[in-house]
Amino acid sequence: MDDVVARCRDALARRSTLLLGVLNAAKVVKLRKDPALRASLLECDLLLADGQSVVWASKLLRRRLPERVAGIDIFEQLLGLAHREGRSVYLLGARPDVLQLLEARLQERFPGLKIAGRNDGYFSDGDGARIAADIRNSGADMLFLGMGSPKKEIFLGSFKDVLDVPILHGVGGSFDVLAGVTKRAPIHWQRIGMEWAFRLLQEPGRMWRRYLTTNAGFVMLTVRELVYPSPPFGSSSGTAAGDRP
């Protein structure tokens, strides 16, 4: 976490773009059949282990990661950094009512936080250019995208180079959590890698099939990698994933 925050602080000082990505068991399974998702992850400047299972697999495969850096945790860390250093943020995603709740909660937690702009995540493809222009004109230092895949990847892929925002971070459902709409698993559930189970208990009808298939698929892929190691995926520029920063 400290390394990630340091890299973000350096990008802010230089006003150079730093695209953060997160990887969990579900994405590990999906990226093998989804070239667009795979390409979007390989384009990230920092790819973080959002799931504890990814950290455990790294140890088993002797490519040890230092720790889990969950997307919501780095989101909160960067909000704190923005608050302390007077940096501005732009919030893109969630429903309009959730976005309103989120902004109110953030102002309670970080009084005086500079919110340069906001837009809900329910916009059409035709509105993308207008929203990108609004983000650029806002002069924001950090852009947080509270949208699911592949919408946030499509937006960033289309407009990343024109946004002029140093820190770009897709935070998924974190807007709902910080707004108080959904609950995050207790800390002891997180530490033992059971955050997914807590979410399953909250939404069993919608989540059981996803977790059954992705968790089983992740275990199978890890075992296969242990027995038959595969080369890293290449980025769009032809660079091996393991060679990126």
Secondary structure per residue as TSV (DSSP state, phi and psi in degrees):
chain	resnum	aa	ss	phi	psi
A	1	M	-	360.0	-43.6
A	2	D	H	-61.0	-40.3
A	3	D	H	-63.0	-41.7
A	4	V	H	-65.0	-46.0
A	5	V	H	-62.4	-39.0
A	6	A	H	-63.6	-41.3
A	7	R	H	-65.1	-38.0
A	8	C	H	-67.0	-42.4
A	9	R	H	-62.4	-38.5
A	10	D	H	-66.1	-41.0
A	11	A	H	-64.1	-37.5
A	12	L	H	-65.1	-42.2
A	13	A	H	-64.2	-39.1
A	14	R	H	-86.1	-13.9
A	15	R	T	50.8	48.7
A	16	S	-	-108.2	150.4
A	17	T	-	-74.5	133.4
A	18	L	E	-131.0	110.3
A	19	L	E	-96.8	119.1
A	20	L	E	-96.3	137.9
A	21	G	E	-128.7	156.4
A	22	V	E	-126.9	146.7
A	23	L	E	-130.0	128.0
A	24	N	-	-129.0	-177.8
A	25	A	H	-58.7	-41.6
A	26	A	H	-61.7	-42.5
A	27	K	H	-69.5	-35.5
A	28	V	H	-58.5	-41.0
A	29	V	H	-71.7	-46.1
A	30	K	H	-69.3	-35.8
A	31	L	T	-65.0	-20.5
A	32	R	T	-71.2	-22.5
A	33	K	T	-116.0	-0.6
A	34	D	-	-122.4	93.2
A	35	P	H	-59.7	-34.1
A	36	A	H	-66.8	-43.9
A	37	L	H	-64.0	-44.6
A	38	R	H	-60.1	-45.2
A	39	A	H	-63.4	-39.1
A	40	S	H	-66.0	-35.6
A	41	L	H	-70.8	-38.6
A	42	L	H	-70.2	-19.1
A	43	E	T	-81.5	-11.6
A	44	C	-	-68.6	145.1
A	45	D	S	-79.2	-33.4
A	46	L	E	-131.5	125.8
A	47	L	E	-112.6	117.6
A	48	L	E	-105.7	146.9
A	49	A	E	-79.3	96.3
A	50	D	-	-78.7	-24.7
A	51	G	S	-109.7	140.8
A	52	Q	H	-63.2	-30.0
A	53	S	H	-62.5	-32.2
A	54	V	H	-66.6	-39.8
A	55	V	H	-65.0	-44.5
A	56	W	H	-61.3	-42.6
A	57	A	H	-63.7	-37.5
A	58	S	H	-62.4	-35.9
A	59	K	H	-70.7	-42.5
A	60	L	H	-63.0	-37.3
A	61	L	T	-89.6	6.7
A	62	R	T	60.0	34.9
A	63	R	-	-127.2	62.2
A	64	R	-	-60.2	127.4
A	65	L	-	-92.8	145.6
A	66	P	S	-65.3	-41.3
A	67	E	-	-170.9	167.5
A	68	R	-	-73.3	135.6
A	69	V	-	-125.8	89.3
A	70	A	-	-67.8	145.9
A	71	G	H	-56.7	-40.8
A	72	I	H	-69.7	-32.3
A	73	D	H	-69.2	-42.7
A	74	I	H	-71.1	-30.4
A	75	F	H	-57.4	-49.4
A	76	E	H	-66.3	-39.2
A	77	Q	H	-61.7	-42.8
A	78	L	H	-71.8	-33.0
A	79	L	H	-62.7	-42.0
A	80	G	H	-63.5	-40.5
A	81	L	H	-62.7	-44.8
A	82	A	H	-60.8	-40.5
A	83	H	H	-65.3	-45.1
A	84	R	H	-67.9	-38.0
A	85	E	H	-103.8	7.1
A	86	G	T	69.8	27.9
A	87	R	-	-84.2	156.9
A	88	S	E	-108.3	151.7
A	89	V	E	-127.0	153.7
A	90	Y	E	-121.6	132.1
A	91	L	E	-108.8	120.2
A	92	L	E	-128.3	113.7
A	93	G	E	141.7	177.7
A	94	A	S	67.0	178.4
A	95	R	-	-78.1	157.7
A	96	P	H	-55.3	-41.4
A	97	D	H	-68.6	-37.1
A	98	V	H	-67.7	-40.0
A	99	L	H	-62.0	-39.4
A	100	Q	H	-65.3	-43.3
A	101	L	H	-62.5	-43.1
A	102	L	H	-59.7	-46.9
A	103	E	H	-61.8	-40.2
A	104	A	H	-64.5	-43.3
A	105	R	H	-65.1	-39.7
A	106	L	H	-66.0	-37.3
A	107	Q	H	-69.8	-29.1
A	108	E	H	-70.5	-42.6
A	109	R	H	-79.5	-37.1
A	110	F	S	-125.4	76.0
A	111	P	T	-55.7	129.5
A	112	G	T	85.1	4.0
A	113	L	-	-54.5	131.2
A	114	K	E	-83.0	107.9
A	115	I	E	-101.8	105.5
A	116	A	E	-72.6	-24.8
A	117	G	E	-179.5	170.1
A	118	R	E	-156.5	153.7
A	119	N	E	-157.8	138.1
A	120	D	-	-70.8	168.4
A	121	G	S	-90.3	3.8
A	122	Y	-	-99.6	66.0
A	123	F	-	-119.8	155.0
A	124	S	-	-82.8	164.4
A	125	D	G	-58.3	-32.9
A	126	G	G	-68.1	-19.4
A	127	D	G	-89.0	-5.9
A	128	G	H	-57.5	-45.8
A	129	A	H	-64.2	-39.0
A	130	R	H	-64.2	-43.5
A	131	I	H	-67.4	-40.7
A	132	A	H	-60.0	-40.4
A	133	A	H	-65.8	-38.4
A	134	D	H	-64.7	-40.3
A	135	I	H	-63.6	-46.4
A	136	R	H	-61.3	-45.1
A	137	N	H	-69.8	-20.2
A	138	S	H	-71.4	-22.8
A	139	G	T	70.1	21.7
A	140	A	-	-61.6	147.9
A	141	D	S	-91.0	-24.4
A	142	M	E	-139.6	137.6
A	143	L	E	-118.1	123.2
A	144	F	E	-111.9	126.8
A	145	L	E	-109.7	106.3
A	146	G	E	-92.0	60.0
A	147	M	-	-131.6	158.6
A	148	G	-	-86.0	176.3
A	149	S	T	-88.1	145.3
A	150	P	T	-96.4	10.8
A	151	K	H	-61.4	-43.2
A	152	K	H	-69.5	-34.1
A	153	E	H	-66.9	-39.2
A	154	I	H	-64.9	-42.4
A	155	F	H	-63.5	-48.6
A	156	L	H	-65.5	-39.3
A	157	G	H	-62.7	-32.8
A	158	S	H	-82.6	-33.7
A	159	F	H	-126.6	0.0
A	160	K	G	-51.4	-42.0
A	161	D	G	-75.9	-9.5
A	162	V	G	-113.7	-0.1
A	163	L	S	-76.2	-31.1
A	164	D	-	57.1	46.0
A	165	V	-	-122.3	124.2
A	166	P	S	-60.7	-49.3
A	167	I	E	-107.0	121.1
A	168	L	E	-119.3	122.3
A	169	H	E	-143.0	117.2
A	170	G	E	-84.3	116.4
A	171	V	-	-107.7	5.6
A	172	G	T	57.5	-124.3
A	173	G	T	-86.0	11.9
A	174	S	H	-65.5	-26.7
A	175	F	H	-59.9	-43.7
A	176	D	H	-63.6	-38.4
A	177	V	H	-68.4	-49.8
A	178	L	H	-70.4	-22.7
A	179	A	T	-79.2	-12.0
A	180	G	T	87.0	11.2
A	181	V	S	-79.3	-39.1
A	182	T	S	-123.9	160.0
A	183	K	-	-102.7	144.2
A	184	R	-	-92.9	152.4
A	185	A	-	-60.6	146.2
A	186	P	-	-56.9	157.5
A	187	I	H	-60.4	-35.6
A	188	H	H	-70.9	-28.7
A	189	W	H	-66.9	-40.1
A	190	Q	H	-63.2	-42.5
A	191	R	H	-66.0	-29.5
A	192	I	T	-98.0	13.3
A	193	G	T	72.1	28.0
A	194	M	-	-112.8	23.1
A	195	E	H	-61.6	-35.1
A	196	W	H	-62.4	-36.4
A	197	A	H	-67.5	-35.6
A	198	F	H	-64.5	-41.5
A	199	R	H	-67.3	-36.2
A	200	L	H	-61.5	-39.1
A	201	L	H	-64.8	-30.4
A	202	Q	H	-78.6	-35.8
A	203	E	S	-133.0	62.7
A	204	P	H	-62.3	-40.8
A	205	G	H	-62.7	-34.0
A	206	R	H	-92.2	-27.8
A	207	M	H	-103.4	-17.0
A	208	W	H	-62.0	-43.0
A	209	R	H	-66.0	-40.8
A	210	R	H	-60.5	-48.3
A	211	Y	H	-71.0	-33.8
A	212	L	H	-62.0	-47.1
A	213	T	H	-74.7	-43.4
A	214	T	H	-73.3	-39.4
A	215	N	H	-65.8	-44.0
A	216	A	H	-64.7	-41.7
A	217	G	H	-63.0	-38.6
A	218	F	H	-65.7	-42.2
A	219	V	H	-62.3	-43.4
A	220	M	H	-64.4	-41.7
A	221	L	H	-65.5	-38.3
A	222	T	H	-65.5	-44.0
A	223	V	H	-63.4	-42.6
A	224	R	H	-63.7	-39.8
A	225	E	H	-65.6	-34.1
A	226	L	H	-65.3	-37.2
A	227	V	H	-87.8	-43.2
A	228	Y	S	-126.8	83.4
A	229	P	-	-58.7	138.9
A	230	S	-	-111.4	153.6
A	231	P	-	-69.4	156.5
A	232	P	-	-67.8	151.6
A	233	F	-	-65.6	147.8
A	234	G	B	-91.6	149.2
A	235	S	-	-79.0	175.1
A	236	S	T	-64.4	-21.7
A	237	S	T	-91.9	2.6
A	238	G	S	90.5	6.8
A	239	T	-	-90.1	139.0
A	240	A	B	-66.6	143.5
A	241	A	G	-58.0	-36.2
A	242	G	G	-70.3	-12.9
A	243	D	G	-92.6	-7.3
A	244	R	-	-78.1	159.3
A	245	P	-	-59.5	360.0
